[in-house]
């Protein structure tokens, strides 16, 4: 079923757009919260609250990313590529690299918490069970990897955003509009 207005560019379906922008907001919020709490003195209530919020939002991101991948592989609207040749290969590689980094980050987040051997919960609603145990000495390794992958995500997502703007303002095509809500989205 195609409910697109012929005067508007083809757009991704509403669920795909919603999951995309929720992912973006959560990634930015998670990164920002980690940057802020690293500046705070250890043990302070604000630092602990930011860490708890970060953990809960990270769990929410895990659910969204997994849902997003399942939706993309099963039912999400697939649009023809706006790129051709090498540009298409680069765009496709960058998209899948972002997914791989997000999934790696999610795994590292859980593993890092489990290596700390401290209980954690989801917005105070329920405790997250410890599925794996690690030697506490691995905590710094997992924490370092978690931080490095976070920077890789921010850099790649930043390039993704810059390229969307290049398409919109430089190439003057509909690449950015396809992911923006508006007339013609369903």
N, C-alpha and C positions, 0 to 999 in steps of 0.2 A: 504494500500500500504506500503510495507516494502522496503526501499531503503538502508538498512544497509549492510555494508560490512561484510561478514561472519568472517573476521579476526579481526574485531573491536567489542568492547562491545556495546550492545544496548544503545542508547542515547535518552535523551529527545529530543523533537522536538526543532527547532531553536527558535521559539517564547517563549516556556517555559524557555529555557536557557537564552534568552535575558532578559526576565522579571525577572528571578531569580537574574542575575548579576546586572541589573539596580537597583533592590530593595536593594541589598547589598551595592552598591556604594552610593545610596541616603541615606540609614540608616547611614552609616559611615560618610558621609558628613554632614548630619543634626546633628548628635551627636557632631562631631568635631566643627562645627560652633557655637553650643550652648556653648560648653566648652570654646571656644576662647572669645566670646563676654561677657561671665560672668566675664572675667578678665579685661575687658575694662571699662573705666569710663562711667557712664550713660550719654547719650546725645551726645556722640561723633559721628562724621559722620561715622567712620568705624563700630562702634557698630550698628548704625541704618542700615547701608548697609548690614551687616551680618544678622541682624534680618529680613530684607526684603527678602534677598536671602533664608534664612531658611524657611520663610513662603511660598515663591513661590515653593521651592523644596519640601516642605511638601505637597502642593496641588498636585504637580506632582506625588509624592509618592502615594497619595490617588488614583489618576487615575490609576496608575500602579498596585497597590495592588488589587483594585476592578477588573480591567481587568484580572489580573492574576488569581483571584478566579473564575471569569466567564469562563475563558479559561480552567482552571483545571477541573471545573465541567462539561463543555460541550464537549470540543474537544481535549484538551491537551493529549499528549501521556502518557499513564500510563504504567509504567514498573513493572514487578514483584518485590516484595520487596527483597532487598539484605539481609534482616535480617529475623530471625526466632524467634518464641516464644516471650519471654519477651523483647528481643532487638527490635523486630518489634513493639511491643506495645509502648515501650519507644520512638522509632523513630517517629511513627505516632502521638503520644501524643505531642511530642516536635514540630513537624511541625504544627499541628493545634494550639498549644499554641502560636507559633510565629505569625500565621495569626491573632489569637484573640488579641494578644498584639499590632500588627500593626494596626488593625482596631480600637482598643481602643485608641491608640495614635493619630490616625487621628482625631477621634471624639474629643478627649481632646484638640488637637491643635486648631480646629475650635472654640470650646466652650471657651477656654482660650482667644482667640483673641476677640470673641464677648463680653466676660465679661469685656475686657479692653475698650470697647465702642470706639475703634479707627478704622477708615477705613483701609482696607488692600487690596492689589491687587495681581495679578498673573503676575510676571515679568513686571509690568507696562502696560500690555496689556489691562486688564479690572479689574474693582473693584469687589471684592467678596461681594455679598449682605449679609446683616445681616439677618439671618433667625430666630434667637432666641435672646432674650435679657435676660441678667442676671444682678443681682445686682452686682455692682462693688466690693462689699465685697467678692464675690465668686472668684474673680480673683486669689488670693493667693492659694485658695484650688485647683482650676483647674491647676494652674501653678505647684504646688507641685506634683499633680498626674501626670501631663505631664512629669515632670522630673523623677519621680520614675518609670514610665512605660518605659521611655527611657533607664534607667539603666537595667531594666529587659530584654528589647529587646537586648541590647548589650551583657549581660551575656548569654542569651539563644542562640543568634546568634553565640557568641564565642564558646560555647559548641558544637553547630552544626558544626562549622568549624573544631574544634578539632576532633570531631568524624569522619568527612570526611577524615581527615589526618590519623587517627587511622586505618580506613578502607583501605586507600591507602598504607600506609607504614607498618602498623602492621599486618593487616589481609590479605593484598595484594589482595584485590578484586577490582572490577570495580565500586564501589559506587561513588567515586569522578569523575572518567572518564565519567560517565553517564551524568553529568551536565557540562562537559567541551566541547566546540566546537572542531570539528576536523573531520577527515574522518568518514563517517558513520552517521553524523547528517543530518537531513533534515528539 
